[in-house]
């Protein structure tokens, strides 16, 4: 954004945030097996800063444990993405350095591709195909129907203190140039 430009965006109060502008919503903590289920989406700030989301591609396994992500996400024109895809009964492992989401945005006629890695080691348990079919969900309802992925992680791998609460996130955004 140019100096003097401003955008309005909201911040959900019941979420945690990453420095990469992902929001995290803890869905369930299973003390018996030591896992935490977390819904992940993209903060509205990303759209305010980089422009309207034109395309979203979520990681999909090619083979056991391998992920493919790209413009077509490995789908042919005849393939249909289910509205919400359960990946496998046991999930599919993603490491911190693994690409999880690719977002293509458009701002002032320029396209930008944003690559988002997993914020912690996790198992993908559900993909929201709606955001791939209709990227406007991210633009219009980022904290609701615009969620991207649901993951499970070992509770020991997920420390809420390493992420920002809404107040810390707002403070970080205020410090950006």
TAWOGI-V219911 format. One line per field, one symbol per residue. phi: phi as a letter, one per 20 degrees, with the letter a starting at -180 (. if undefined). A space follows every 10 residues. Layout:
phi = ???
//
This chain:
phi = .fgnfbcdbd cfedcdcdfe medccfeadd ffdmdcecec bdffggffed offdbccdfc fecgmddcbr gdlmdefefd efgcdefage ncfcegeefd bdcddcclmd ecdddceffa fbdfdbdefg fffcffgffd bgedfefdbd cccfgfeddg fedeefffff ffffeff
//
